[in-house]
Amino acid sequence: MRIDSLALAIGGLGFLGFGALMLVAPQTAMANLGLVLPDGVPTTEIRAFYGGLELGLGALLLAACRKVQYQRAGLVLGCVSYGSVAAARALGMLIDGSGGGFLWGALGVETSLALLFWYALRRNSRPM
């Protein structure tokens, strides 16, 4: 499997998995972070944004994995989306003085995926 296809598959499955969890069981997922998510509007909002957006990103990355003409755009999407999440998480950790196993682990995964997408883009560099 080529590095671009590997990055798109791993990144797409990551977004799909997290999105499915947030759509189906947002209260459980948030409770694992120490957040109590009440029923109603707050839970629906988490389902929509964290579930729906992540599912959409995952579907786009997996679709790009299957269509050569979309691979470069998919690599850019993966690099920017995982990189943005990693940067925002790192900034939040600095501002809030927070850390812990979950945050460091998530930051490591997000940064690694952003770098994988960036590496795949560099290996297959051509104008979009």
KOLKEMAR-929857 format. One record per atom (N, C-alpha, C): atom name; x, y, z; residue in one letter. Coordinates in steps of 0.05 Angstrom, whole numbers, plus 5000, padded with zeros to 4 digits. Layout:
# residues N
+------+------+------+------+------+
: atom :   xx :   yy :   zz : type :
+------+------+------+------+------+
:   CA :    X :    Y :    Z :    a :
...
+------+------+------+------+------+
//
This chain:
# residues 128
+------+------+------+------+------+
: atom :   xx :   yy :   zz : type :
+------+------+------+------+------+
:    N : 5017 : 4976 : 5000 :    m :
:   CA : 5000 : 5000 : 5000 :    m :
:    C : 5018 : 5025 : 5000 :    m :
:    N : 5011 : 5044 : 4983 :    r :
:   CA : 5027 : 5069 : 4982 :    r :
:    C : 5022 : 5086 : 5007 :    r :
:    N : 5041 : 5103 : 5012 :    i :
:   CA : 5040 : 5120 : 5036 :    i :
:    C : 5016 : 5139 : 5035 :    i :
:    N : 5008 : 5149 : 5012 :    d :
:   CA : 4985 : 5166 : 5010 :    d :
:    C : 4959 : 5151 : 5017 :    d :
:    N : 4957 : 5127 : 5006 :    s :
:   CA : 4933 : 5111 : 5012 :    s :
:    C : 4932 : 5102 : 5041 :    s :
:    N : 4956 : 5096 : 5052 :    l :
:   CA : 4957 : 5089 : 5081 :    l :
:    C : 4949 : 5112 : 5099 :    l :
:    N : 4959 : 5136 : 5093 :    a :
:   CA : 4952 : 5159 : 5109 :    a :
:    C : 4922 : 5165 : 5107 :    a :
:    N : 4911 : 5163 : 5083 :    l :
:   CA : 4882 : 5168 : 5079 :    l :
:    C : 4865 : 5148 : 5094 :    l :
:    N : 4873 : 5122 : 5092 :    a :
:   CA : 4858 : 5101 : 5106 :    a :
:    C : 4859 : 5104 : 5136 :    a :
:    N : 4883 : 5108 : 5147 :    i :
:   CA : 4886 : 5110 : 5176 :    i :
:    C : 4871 : 5135 : 5186 :    i :
:    N : 4875 : 5158 : 5173 :    g :
:   CA : 4862 : 5182 : 5181 :    g :
:    C : 4832 : 5181 : 5178 :    g :
:    N : 4823 : 5169 : 5156 :    g :
:   CA : 4794 : 5166 : 5152 :    g :
:    C : 4781 : 5148 : 5173 :    g :
:    N : 4794 : 5126 : 5179 :    l :
:   CA : 4783 : 5107 : 5199 :    l :
:    C : 4783 : 5120 : 5227 :    l :
:    N : 4804 : 5136 : 5232 :    g :
:   CA : 4805 : 5150 : 5258 :    g :
:    C : 4782 : 5169 : 5261 :    g :
:    N : 4777 : 5185 : 5241 :    f :
:   CA : 4754 : 5204 : 5242 :    f :
:    C : 4727 : 5188 : 5244 :    f :
:    N : 4725 : 5167 : 5228 :    l :
:   CA : 4700 : 5151 : 5229 :    l :
:    C : 4695 : 5139 : 5256 :    l :
:    N : 4716 : 5128 : 5268 :    g :
:   CA : 4713 : 5116 : 5294 :    g :
:    C : 4705 : 5136 : 5316 :    g :
:    N : 4719 : 5158 : 5317 :    f :
:   CA : 4712 : 5179 : 5336 :    f :
:    C : 4685 : 5191 : 5331 :    f :
:    N : 4679 : 5196 : 5306 :    g :
:   CA : 4653 : 5207 : 5299 :    g :
:    C : 4630 : 5189 : 5306 :    g :
:    N : 4633 : 5163 : 5301 :    a :
:   CA : 4612 : 5143 : 5308 :    a :
:    C : 4608 : 5143 : 5339 :    a :
:    N : 4630 : 5143 : 5354 :    l :
:   CA : 4628 : 5144 : 5383 :    l :
:    C : 4613 : 5168 : 5392 :    l :
:    N : 4620 : 5191 : 5381 :    m :
:   CA : 4607 : 5216 : 5390 :    m :
:    C : 4578 : 5218 : 5381 :    m :
:    N : 4571 : 5205 : 5359 :    l :
:   CA : 4543 : 5205 : 5350 :    l :
:    C : 4526 : 5186 : 5367 :    l :
:    N : 4537 : 5162 : 5373 :    v :
:   CA : 4522 : 5142 : 5387 :    v :
:    C : 4523 : 5145 : 5418 :    v :
:    N : 4545 : 5152 : 5429 :    a :
:   CA : 4548 : 5152 : 5458 :    a :
:    C : 4564 : 5177 : 5468 :    a :
:    N : 4554 : 5201 : 5462 :    p :
:   CA : 4569 : 5224 : 5470 :    p :
:    C : 4572 : 5228 : 5500 :    p :
:    N : 4551 : 5220 : 5515 :    q :
:   CA : 4552 : 5224 : 5544 :    q :
:    C : 4573 : 5205 : 5556 :    q :
:    N : 4575 : 5181 : 5546 :    t :
:   CA : 4595 : 5162 : 5556 :    t :
:    C : 4623 : 5172 : 5549 :    t :
:    N : 4627 : 5181 : 5525 :    a :
:   CA : 4653 : 5191 : 5516 :    a :
:    C : 4661 : 5215 : 5533 :    a :
:    N : 4643 : 5234 : 5537 :    m :
:   CA : 4650 : 5258 : 5553 :    m :
:    C : 4654 : 5251 : 5582 :    m :
:    N : 4639 : 5232 : 5593 :    a :
:   CA : 4643 : 5224 : 5621 :    a :
:    C : 4671 : 5213 : 5625 :    a :
:    N : 4682 : 5200 : 5605 :    n :
:   CA : 4710 : 5189 : 5608 :    n :
:    C : 4730 : 5212 : 5610 :    n :
:    N : 4722 : 5236 : 5602 :    l :
:   CA : 4740 : 5260 : 5604 :    l :
:    C : 4733 : 5276 : 5629 :    l :
:    N : 4714 : 5267 : 5645 :    g :
:   CA : 4706 : 5281 : 5669 :    g :
:    C : 4685 : 5302 : 5664 :    g :
:    N : 4672 : 5302 : 5640 :    l :
:   CA : 4651 : 5321 : 5634 :    l :
:    C : 4623 : 5308 : 5636 :    l :
:    N : 4605 : 5322 : 5650 :    v :
:   CA : 4578 : 5312 : 5651 :    v :
:    C : 4562 : 5327 : 5630 :    v :
:    N : 4551 : 5311 : 5611 :    l :
:   CA : 4536 : 5322 : 5589 :    l :
:    C : 4506 : 5318 : 5594 :    l :
:    N : 4491 : 5339 : 5599 :    p :
:   CA : 4462 : 5335 : 5604 :    p :
:    C : 4447 : 5327 : 5579 :    p :
:    N : 4423 : 5315 : 5583 :    d :
:   CA : 4406 : 5308 : 5561 :    d :
:    C : 4397 : 5334 : 5547 :    d :
:    N : 4387 : 5330 : 5522 :    g :
:   CA : 4375 : 5353 : 5508 :    g :
:    C : 4394 : 5366 : 5489 :    g :
:    N : 4392 : 5393 : 5488 :    v :
:   CA : 4407 : 5409 : 5469 :    v :
:    C : 4437 : 5404 : 5470 :    v :
:    N : 4450 : 5404 : 5494 :    p :
:   CA : 4479 : 5400 : 5494 :    p :
:    C : 4487 : 5374 : 5482 :    p :
:    N : 4473 : 5352 : 5488 :    t :
:   CA : 4480 : 5326 : 5476 :    t :
:    C : 4475 : 5326 : 5446 :    t :
:    N : 4453 : 5337 : 5437 :    t :
:   CA : 4448 : 5339 : 5408 :    t :
:    C : 4470 : 5354 : 5394 :    t :
:    N : 4479 : 5376 : 5406 :    e :
:   CA : 4500 : 5392 : 5394 :    e :
:    C : 4526 : 5376 : 5391 :    e :
:    N : 4533 : 5361 : 5412 :    i :
:   CA : 4557 : 5345 : 5411 :    i :
:    C : 4554 : 5323 : 5389 :    i :
:    N : 4531 : 5310 : 5388 :    r :
:   CA : 4526 : 5290 : 5368 :    r :
:    C : 4529 : 5302 : 5340 :    r :
:    N : 4518 : 5326 : 5336 :    a :
:   CA : 4519 : 5339 : 5309 :    a :
:    C : 4547 : 5347 : 5302 :    a :
:    N : 4561 : 5362 : 5319 :    f :
:   CA : 4587 : 5372 : 5312 :    f :
:    C : 4609 : 5352 : 5314 :    f :
:    N : 4612 : 5339 : 5337 :    y :
:   CA : 4634 : 5320 : 5340 :    y :
:    C : 4628 : 5294 : 5326 :    y :
:    N : 4602 : 5286 : 5324 :    g :
:   CA : 4595 : 5262 : 5310 :    g :
:    C : 4593 : 5267 : 5280 :    g :
:    N : 4577 : 5285 : 5272 :    g :
:   CA : 4572 : 5290 : 5243 :    g :
:    C : 4596 : 5300 : 5228 :    g :
:    N : 4610 : 5320 : 5239 :    l :
:   CA : 4633 : 5330 : 5225 :    l :
:    C : 4655 : 5309 : 5223 :    l :
:    N : 4661 : 5295 : 5244 :    e :
:   CA : 4681 : 5274 : 5243 :    e :
:    C : 4674 : 5252 : 5223 :    e :
:    N : 4649 : 5244 : 5223 :    l :
:   CA : 4640 : 5224 : 5203 :    l :
:    C : 4643 : 5234 : 5175 :    l :
:    N : 4636 : 5259 : 5170 :    g :
:   CA : 4640 : 5270 : 5143 :    g :
:    C : 4669 : 5271 : 5135 :    g :
:    N : 4686 : 5280 : 5153 :    l :
:   CA : 4715 : 5281 : 5147 :    l :
:    C : 4726 : 5253 : 5141 :    l :
:    N : 4718 : 5234 : 5157 :    g :
:   CA : 4727 : 5206 : 5153 :    g :
:    C : 4717 : 5195 : 5126 :    g :
:    N : 4692 : 5201 : 5119 :    a :
:   CA : 4682 : 5191 : 5094 :    a :
:    C : 4697 : 5204 : 5070 :    a :
:    N : 4703 : 5230 : 5072 :    l :
:   CA : 4718 : 5243 : 5051 :    l :
:    C : 4746 : 5232 : 5048 :    l :
:    N : 4760 : 5227 : 5070 :    l :
:   CA : 4787 : 5216 : 5069 :    l :
:    C : 4786 : 5187 : 5057 :    l :
:    N : 4767 : 5171 : 5064 :    l :
:   CA : 4765 : 5144 : 5053 :    l :
:    C : 4757 : 5145 : 5023 :    l :
:    N : 4740 : 5164 : 5016 :    a :
:   CA : 4733 : 5166 : 4987 :    a :
:    C : 4758 : 5175 : 4971 :    a :
:    N : 4774 : 5193 : 4983 :    a :
:   CA : 4798 : 5202 : 4969 :    a :
:    C : 4818 : 5179 : 4966 :    a :
:    N : 4817 : 5160 : 4984 :    c :
:   CA : 4835 : 5137 : 4983 :    c :
:    C : 4828 : 5120 : 4959 :    c :
:    N : 4804 : 5120 : 4950 :    r :
:   CA : 4795 : 5103 : 4928 :    r :
:    C : 4796 : 5116 : 4901 :    r :
:    N : 4797 : 5142 : 4900 :    k :
:   CA : 4797 : 5157 : 4875 :    k :
:    C : 4823 : 5173 : 4872 :    k :
:    N : 4840 : 5165 : 4853 :    v :
:   CA : 4866 : 5178 : 4849 :    v :
:    C : 4864 : 5208 : 4846 :    v :
:    N : 4843 : 5217 : 4831 :    q :
:   CA : 4841 : 5246 : 4826 :    q :
:    C : 4834 : 5262 : 4851 :    q :
:    N : 4826 : 5249 : 4873 :    y :
:   CA : 4820 : 5262 : 4898 :    y :
:    C : 4841 : 5259 : 4919 :    y :
:    N : 4861 : 5242 : 4914 :    q :
:   CA : 4881 : 5236 : 4935 :    q :
:    C : 4896 : 5260 : 4945 :    q :
:    N : 4905 : 5277 : 4928 :    r :
:   CA : 4920 : 5301 : 4938 :    r :
:    C : 4903 : 5319 : 4955 :    r :
:    N : 4878 : 5324 : 4946 :    a :
:   CA : 4860 : 5341 : 4962 :    a :
:    C : 4855 : 5327 : 4989 :    a :
:    N : 4852 : 5301 : 4989 :    g :
:   CA : 4848 : 5286 : 5014 :    g :
:    C : 4871 : 5288 : 5032 :    g :
:    N : 4896 : 5287 : 5021 :    l :
:   CA : 4920 : 5290 : 5037 :    l :
:    C : 4921 : 5318 : 5050 :    l :
:    N : 4914 : 5338 : 5034 :    v :
:   CA : 4914 : 5366 : 5045 :    v :
:    C : 4893 : 5367 : 5067 :    v :
:    N : 4869 : 5356 : 5063 :    l :
:   CA : 4848 : 5357 : 5083 :    l :
:    C : 4857 : 5343 : 5108 :    l :
:    N : 4869 : 5320 : 5106 :    g :
:   CA : 4879 : 5305 : 5129 :    g :
:    C : 4900 : 5320 : 5144 :    g :
:    N : 4919 : 5331 : 5130 :    c :
:   CA : 4941 : 5346 : 5142 :    c :
:    C : 4931 : 5370 : 5157 :    c :
:    N : 4913 : 5385 : 5144 :    v :
:   CA : 4903 : 5410 : 5157 :    v :
:    C : 4884 : 5403 : 5180 :    v :
:    N : 4867 : 5383 : 5177 :    s :
:   CA : 4848 : 5378 : 5198 :    s :
:    C : 4862 : 5366 : 5223 :    s :
:    N : 4878 : 5345 : 5219 :    y :
:   CA : 4893 : 5334 : 5242 :    y :
:    C : 4913 : 5354 : 5254 :    y :
:    N : 4926 : 5369 : 5236 :    g :
:   CA : 4945 : 5390 : 5246 :    g :
:    C : 4931 : 5412 : 5262 :    g :
:    N : 4908 : 5420 : 5253 :    s :
:   CA : 4893 : 5441 : 5267 :    s :
:    C : 4884 : 5431 : 5294 :    s :
:    N : 4874 : 5407 : 5296 :    v :
:   CA : 4865 : 5396 : 5321 :    v :
:    C : 4889 : 5394 : 5340 :    v :
:    N : 4912 : 5384 : 5330 :    a :
:   CA : 4936 : 5381 : 5347 :    a :
:    C : 4945 : 5409 : 5357 :    a :
:    N : 4945 : 5429 : 5339 :    a :
:   CA : 4954 : 5455 : 5347 :    a :
:    C : 4935 : 5467 : 5368 :    a :
:    N : 4909 : 5464 : 5364 :    a :
:   CA : 4890 : 5475 : 5383 :    a :
:    C : 4892 : 5461 : 5410 :    a :
:    N : 4896 : 5434 : 5409 :    r :
:   CA : 4900 : 5419 : 5434 :    r :
:    C : 4925 : 5429 : 5449 :    r :
:    N : 4947 : 5431 : 5435 :    a :
:   CA : 4972 : 5440 : 5447 :    a :
:    C : 4969 : 5468 : 5459 :    a :
:    N : 4956 : 5486 : 5444 :    l :
:   CA : 4951 : 5513 : 5454 :    l :
:    C : 4933 : 5513 : 5479 :    l :
:    N : 4912 : 5496 : 5478 :    g :
:   CA : 4895 : 5494 : 5501 :    g :
:    C : 4909 : 5483 : 5525 :    g :
:    N : 4927 : 5464 : 5521 :    m :
:   CA : 4942 : 5453 : 5543 :    m :
:    C : 4960 : 5474 : 5555 :    m :
:    N : 4972 : 5491 : 5538 :    l :
:   CA : 4989 : 5513 : 5548 :    l :
:    C : 4973 : 5534 : 5563 :    l :
:    N : 4951 : 5542 : 5552 :    i :
:   CA : 4934 : 5563 : 5564 :    i :
:    C : 4923 : 5553 : 5591 :    i :
:    N : 4913 : 5528 : 5591 :    d :
:   CA : 4899 : 5518 : 5615 :    d :
:    C : 4918 : 5504 : 5635 :    d :
:    N : 4943 : 5500 : 5627 :    g :
:   CA : 4961 : 5486 : 5644 :    g :
:    C : 4953 : 5457 : 5649 :    g :
:    N : 4940 : 5446 : 5629 :    s :
:   CA : 4929 : 5418 : 5632 :    s :
:    C : 4948 : 5398 : 5618 :    s :
:    N : 4945 : 5374 : 5626 :    g :
:   CA : 4961 : 5352 : 5614 :    g :
:    C : 4947 : 5326 : 5620 :    g :
:    N : 4962 : 5307 : 5627 :    g :
:   CA : 4950 : 5281 : 5634 :    g :
:    C : 4952 : 5262 : 5610 :    g :
:    N : 4949 : 5236 : 5616 :    g :
:   CA : 4952 : 5215 : 5597 :    g :
:    C : 4935 : 5218 : 5572 :    g :
:    N : 4909 : 5224 : 5575 :    f :
:   CA : 4892 : 5226 : 5552 :    f :
:    C : 4901 : 5249 : 5533 :    f :
:    N : 4905 : 5273 : 5545 :    l :
:   CA : 4912 : 5296 : 5528 :    l :
:    C : 4938 : 5292 : 5513 :    l :
:    N : 4959 : 5281 : 5527 :    w :
:   CA : 4984 : 5276 : 5515 :    w :
:    C : 4982 : 5255 : 5493 :    w :
:    N : 4967 : 5234 : 5499 :    g :
:   CA : 4963 : 5212 : 5480 :    g :
:    C : 4949 : 5222 : 5455 :    g :
:    N : 4927 : 5238 : 5459 :    a :
:   CA : 4912 : 5248 : 5436 :    a :
:    C : 4930 : 5267 : 5420 :    a :
:    N : 4945 : 5284 : 5433 :    l :
:   CA : 4963 : 5302 : 5419 :    l :
:    C : 4984 : 5287 : 5403 :    l :
:    N : 4994 : 5265 : 5414 :    g :
:   CA : 5013 : 5249 : 5400 :    g :
:    C : 5002 : 5236 : 5375 :    g :
:    N : 4977 : 5226 : 5377 :    v :
:   CA : 4964 : 5213 : 5354 :    v :
:    C : 4958 : 5234 : 5333 :    v :
:    N : 4947 : 5257 : 5341 :    e :
:   CA : 4939 : 5278 : 5321 :    e :
:    C : 4964 : 5289 : 5307 :    e :
:    N : 4985 : 5294 : 5323 :    t :
:   CA : 5010 : 5304 : 5311 :    t :
:    C : 5022 : 5284 : 5292 :    t :
:    N : 5022 : 5258 : 5300 :    s :
:   CA : 5033 : 5237 : 5283 :    s :
:    C : 5018 : 5235 : 5257 :    s :
:    N : 4991 : 5236 : 5258 :    l :
:   CA : 4975 : 5235 : 5234 :    l :
:    C : 4980 : 5259 : 5216 :    l :
:    N : 4981 : 5283 : 5228 :    a :
:   CA : 4987 : 5307 : 5212 :    a :
:    C : 5013 : 5304 : 5198 :    a :
:    N : 5033 : 5294 : 5212 :    l :
:   CA : 5060 : 5290 : 5199 :    l :
:    C : 5060 : 5269 : 5178 :    l :
:    N : 5044 : 5248 : 5182 :    l :
:   CA : 5042 : 5227 : 5162 :    l :
:    C : 5029 : 5238 : 5136 :    l :
:    N : 5008 : 5254 : 5139 :    f :
:   CA : 4996 : 5267 : 5116 :    f :
:    C : 5015 : 5286 : 5103 :    f :
:    N : 5030 : 5301 : 5118 :    w :
:   CA : 5049 : 5320 : 5107 :    w :
:    C : 5071 : 5305 : 5092 :    w :
:    N : 5081 : 5283 : 5103 :    y :
:   CA : 5101 : 5267 : 5090 :    y :
:    C : 5091 : 5256 : 5064 :    y :
:    N : 5066 : 5246 : 5064 :    a :
:   CA : 5054 : 5235 : 5040 :    a :
:    C : 5051 : 5257 : 5019 :    a :
:    N : 5044 : 5281 : 5027 :    l :
:   CA : 5042 : 5303 : 5008 :    l :
:    C : 5069 : 5310 : 4996 :    l :
:    N : 5090 : 5311 : 5013 :    r :
:   CA : 5116 : 5317 : 5003 :    r :
:    C : 5127 : 5296 : 4984 :    r :
:    N : 5121 : 5271 : 4989 :    r :
:   CA : 5130 : 5249 : 4971 :    r :
:    C : 5116 : 5250 : 4944 :    r :
:    N : 5092 : 5260 : 4944 :    n :
:   CA : 5076 : 5261 : 4920 :    n :
:    C : 5070 : 5289 : 4911 :    n :
:    N : 5090 : 5307 : 4916 :    s :
:   CA : 5085 : 5335 : 4911 :    s :
:    C : 5082 : 5341 : 4881 :    s :
:    N : 5060 : 5354 : 4875 :    r :
:   CA : 5054 : 5364 : 4849 :    r :
:    C : 5032 : 5385 : 4852 :    r :
:    N : 5030 : 5404 : 4835 :    p :
:   CA : 5010 : 5425 : 4838 :    p :
:    C : 4982 : 5414 : 4838 :    p :
:    N : 4965 : 5426 : 4855 :    m :
:   CA : 4937 : 5417 : 4856 :    m :
:    C : 4921 : 5427 : 4833 :    m :
+------+------+------+------+------+
//
